[in-house]
Amino acid sequence: MTDAADLIPALPDITDDLGTAIEHVRAYGCARLAGALSEEEVGELRETIHAEAAKDLADDNDHIYSDGSNQRVWALFNRGESFLKLAEHPTALALMESCLGPDVRMSNLSANITGPGGGAMTPHWDQDWAARPWPQALAAHVIWMVDEFTEENGATLVAPGSHLLDGPPPEGSMVPATGPAGTALVIDGRIWHGTGANRSAGSQRTGVLAYYCRPYIRQQENFQLSMAPRCAIRCRRSAATSTASASTSTST
């Protein structure tokens, strides 16, 4: 494995090319793909997430943390068709299959709203539940930027290249992965990362965290228990449609 002192690369530039983003993930363990979602898609996601967050608060079923500044919204499949589409987004699947192989599984899908005063998260890996060595990624994230991610509002901090190390990178290696709304931030499960501190005067930052894993890894969320029946029916219909489309494509 590579010595930490010899591997502190810069964050790769944001790109709008899928092939380049895939190469960035392989080389750096992270990538930012701009324009992955349209303005309309971003607007629908933002509206739904904040409406569901308000509903959780009203129902006393909220997950508020960081001294009340941040809120997590769970079980997104139960909260709108747009989240099912997001999980199956062709760009997300292409990026995930590039580092996790075929037949990836959705492990968890949630939204995170960070508000002014929200503290930074303790840096971590997304697959530290598995014993080392980690010759390959067992899990990976697509973090959809529903709002602009800036250094001031606490953009996710990443240590590029840390997926090749045997432990945490040297102090000072983490940099903010900034980008405009609609960007997909991809993180290999071996990358050292964490939420940044929101030091803005009044800017909330919303993101959707789509956590995928290899097909033999136990998923973080038990969807058979968490998904409402109506959502499970939608998923089965979607899977049937995808299978039919693939069959048609193969036969033509």
C-alpha positions as CSV (number, residue, x, y, z in Angstrom):
1,M,0.0,0.0,0.0
2,T,1.1,3.6,-0.5
3,D,2.7,5.6,2.3
4,A,0.5,8.5,3.5
5,A,3.3,11.0,3.2
6,D,3.7,10.3,-0.5
7,L,0.0,10.6,-1.5
8,I,-1.8,13.9,-0.9
9,P,-3.2,14.7,-4.3
10,A,-5.3,17.8,-5.0
11,L,-9.0,17.4,-5.4
12,P,-9.7,16.7,-9.1
13,D,-11.5,19.5,-11.0
14,I,-15.3,19.4,-11.3
15,T,-16.3,18.0,-14.6
16,D,-19.5,17.6,-16.7
17,D,-18.2,14.4,-18.5
18,L,-19.2,11.1,-17.1
19,G,-16.2,9.2,-18.4
20,T,-13.9,11.8,-16.7
21,A,-15.7,11.5,-13.5
22,I,-15.3,7.7,-13.5
23,E,-11.6,8.1,-14.0
24,H,-11.4,10.6,-11.2
25,V,-13.1,8.0,-8.8
26,R,-10.6,5.4,-9.8
27,A,-7.6,7.6,-9.4
28,Y,-8.6,9.9,-6.5
29,G,-11.5,8.0,-4.8
30,C,-13.8,10.9,-5.4
31,A,-15.3,12.9,-8.2
32,R,-17.7,15.8,-8.8
33,L,-20.0,15.5,-11.9
34,A,-21.7,18.9,-12.6
35,G,-25.2,19.0,-14.2
36,A,-26.1,15.5,-13.2
37,L,-29.6,16.8,-12.2
38,S,-31.6,19.5,-14.0
39,E,-32.9,22.6,-12.3
40,E,-36.4,21.1,-12.3
41,E,-35.3,17.9,-10.7
42,V,-33.3,19.8,-8.0
43,G,-36.3,22.1,-7.3
44,E,-38.6,19.1,-6.9
45,L,-36.2,17.4,-4.5
46,R,-35.6,20.5,-2.4
47,E,-39.3,21.2,-2.1
48,T,-40.1,17.6,-1.1
49,I,-37.3,17.2,1.4
50,H,-38.1,20.4,3.2
51,A,-41.8,19.6,3.3
52,E,-41.0,16.2,4.7
53,A,-38.6,17.6,7.2
54,A,-41.3,20.0,8.4
55,K,-43.7,17.1,8.7
56,D,-41.3,15.1,10.8
57,L,-40.9,18.1,13.1
58,A,-44.7,18.5,13.4
59,D,-45.1,14.8,14.1
60,D,-42.4,14.8,16.7
61,N,-40.6,12.2,14.6
62,D,-37.6,14.3,13.6
63,H,-33.9,13.6,13.7
64,I,-32.4,16.9,14.8
65,Y,-28.7,17.0,15.7
66,S,-25.7,19.4,16.1
67,D,-27.5,21.5,18.7
68,G,-30.6,21.9,16.6
69,S,-28.8,23.2,13.4
70,N,-29.0,20.1,11.3
71,Q,-31.8,17.6,10.4
72,R,-31.7,14.2,8.8
73,V,-34.7,12.9,6.8
74,W,-34.9,9.1,6.6
75,A,-36.8,6.5,4.6
76,L,-37.0,8.6,1.4
77,F,-38.6,5.9,-0.7
78,N,-41.8,6.5,1.3
79,R,-41.7,10.2,0.6
80,G,-42.1,10.6,-3.1
81,E,-41.6,9.1,-6.6
82,S,-38.6,11.4,-7.2
83,F,-36.5,9.5,-4.7
84,L,-37.1,6.1,-6.4
85,K,-36.0,7.7,-9.7
86,L,-33.0,9.2,-8.0
87,A,-31.9,5.8,-6.7
88,E,-32.1,4.4,-10.2
89,H,-30.6,7.4,-11.9
90,P,-28.5,6.1,-14.9
91,T,-25.6,8.4,-14.0
92,A,-25.5,7.2,-10.4
93,L,-25.7,3.6,-11.4
94,A,-22.9,4.0,-14.0
95,L,-20.7,5.7,-11.4
96,M,-21.4,3.1,-8.8
97,E,-20.9,0.2,-11.1
98,S,-17.5,1.6,-12.1
99,C,-16.2,1.2,-8.5
100,L,-18.5,-1.5,-7.1
101,G,-19.1,-3.8,-10.1
102,P,-22.4,-5.0,-11.5
103,D,-25.6,-5.6,-9.6
104,V,-25.0,-2.8,-7.0
105,R,-27.5,-2.5,-4.1
106,M,-29.0,0.5,-2.5
107,S,-28.0,0.4,1.1
108,N,-29.6,3.6,2.4
109,L,-31.2,6.7,1.0
110,S,-31.5,9.8,3.2
111,A,-31.4,13.6,3.1
112,N,-29.3,15.9,5.2
113,I,-30.1,19.5,5.9
114,T,-27.3,21.5,7.5
115,G,-28.0,24.9,8.9
116,P,-25.9,27.8,10.2
117,G,-23.9,26.8,13.2
118,G,-24.0,23.1,12.3
119,G,-20.7,21.5,13.4
120,A,-18.3,19.5,11.4
121,M,-18.7,15.7,11.4
122,T,-16.0,13.5,12.8
123,P,-14.0,12.2,9.7
124,H,-14.6,8.6,8.9
125,W,-14.7,5.9,6.2
126,D,-18.0,4.5,4.8
127,Q,-16.8,0.9,5.1
128,D,-15.0,0.7,8.4
129,W,-17.4,-2.0,9.4
130,A,-15.2,-4.3,7.4
131,A,-11.8,-5.6,8.5
132,R,-8.8,-4.3,6.6
133,P,-7.1,-4.7,4.1
134,W,-9.4,-3.0,1.7
135,P,-8.2,-3.8,-1.8
136,Q,-11.4,-2.6,-3.3
137,A,-14.4,-0.5,-2.4
138,L,-17.2,-2.4,-0.7
139,A,-19.6,0.6,-0.6
140,A,-19.7,4.1,-2.1
141,H,-21.8,7.2,-1.9
142,V,-23.4,9.5,-4.5
143,I,-24.1,12.7,-2.6
144,W,-26.6,14.8,-4.7
145,M,-26.1,18.5,-4.2
146,V,-29.6,19.8,-3.9
147,D,-28.3,23.3,-2.9
148,E,-24.9,24.7,-3.8
149,F,-22.1,23.2,-1.7
150,T,-19.7,26.0,-0.6
151,E,-16.9,26.1,1.9
152,E,-18.9,28.5,4.0
153,N,-22.0,26.4,4.2
154,G,-20.1,23.2,5.1
155,A,-19.5,21.4,1.9
156,T,-18.5,17.7,2.4
157,L,-14.8,17.5,3.3
158,V,-12.8,14.8,1.5
159,A,-9.2,13.6,1.5
160,P,-8.4,12.7,-2.2
161,G,-6.3,9.6,-2.6
162,S,-7.0,8.4,0.9
163,H,-8.7,5.2,-0.5
164,L,-5.1,3.9,-1.2
165,L,-3.9,4.3,2.4
166,D,-3.9,1.9,5.3
167,G,-5.2,4.5,7.7
168,P,-6.2,8.1,8.1
169,P,-4.4,10.6,5.9
170,P,-2.0,13.3,7.3
171,E,-3.7,16.2,9.1
172,G,-4.7,19.0,6.8
173,S,-5.5,16.6,3.8
174,M,-9.2,17.2,3.8
175,V,-10.6,19.8,1.4
176,P,-14.2,21.0,0.7
177,A,-15.9,19.3,-2.3
178,T,-17.8,22.4,-3.5
179,G,-20.2,22.5,-6.4
180,P,-23.4,24.0,-7.8
181,A,-26.8,22.5,-7.2
182,G,-27.4,19.5,-9.4
183,T,-23.8,18.2,-9.0
184,A,-23.2,14.5,-8.0
185,L,-20.4,14.0,-5.5
186,V,-19.1,10.5,-5.7
187,I,-17.1,9.0,-2.8
188,D,-15.4,5.6,-2.7
189,G,-16.2,3.9,0.6
190,R,-12.5,4.0,1.5
191,I,-12.2,7.8,1.3
192,W,-11.6,9.7,4.5
193,H,-14.4,12.3,4.6
194,G,-17.0,14.1,6.7
195,T,-19.5,17.0,6.7
196,G,-18.0,20.4,7.0
197,A,-19.0,23.1,9.5
198,N,-21.7,25.5,8.3
199,R,-20.2,28.9,9.1
200,S,-22.7,30.9,7.0
201,A,-24.9,33.6,8.4
202,G,-28.2,32.1,7.1
203,S,-27.6,29.4,4.4
204,Q,-29.0,26.0,4.7
205,R,-27.4,23.2,2.6
206,T,-29.4,20.3,1.5
207,G,-28.1,17.0,0.1
208,V,-29.3,13.5,-0.7
209,L,-27.0,10.7,0.4
210,A,-27.4,7.7,-1.8
211,Y,-25.3,4.9,-0.2
212,Y,-24.7,1.8,-2.4
213,C,-22.9,-1.5,-1.7
214,R,-21.8,-4.6,-3.5
215,P,-24.5,-7.3,-3.9
216,Y,-23.0,-9.6,-1.2
217,I,-22.9,-6.8,1.5
218,R,-25.8,-6.5,4.0
219,Q,-27.7,-3.3,3.3
220,Q,-27.8,-0.6,6.0
221,E,-31.6,-0.3,5.8
222,N,-33.9,-3.3,5.7
223,F,-36.2,-2.0,3.0
224,Q,-38.7,-4.9,3.4
225,L,-39.5,-3.5,6.8
226,S,-39.0,0.2,6.2
227,M,-40.8,0.7,2.9
228,A,-44.6,1.3,2.8
229,P,-46.5,-1.3,0.7
230,R,-47.4,1.3,-1.9
231,C,-43.7,2.0,-2.4
232,A,-42.8,-1.7,-2.6
233,I,-45.4,-2.0,-5.4
234,R,-43.8,0.9,-7.3
235,C,-40.3,-0.7,-7.0
236,R,-41.6,-4.0,-8.3
237,R,-43.2,-2.2,-11.3
238,S,-40.0,-0.2,-11.9
239,A,-37.9,-3.4,-11.8
240,A,-40.3,-5.1,-14.2
241,T,-40.1,-2.2,-16.6
242,S,-36.3,-2.1,-16.4
243,T,-36.1,-5.8,-17.1
244,A,-38.4,-5.5,-20.1
245,S,-36.5,-2.6,-21.5
246,A,-33.2,-4.5,-21.1
247,S,-34.7,-7.5,-22.9
248,T,-36.0,-5.4,-25.7
249,S,-32.6,-3.7,-26.1
250,T,-30.8,-7.0,-26.2
251,S,-33.1,-8.4,-28.9
252,T,-32.9,-5.5,-31.3
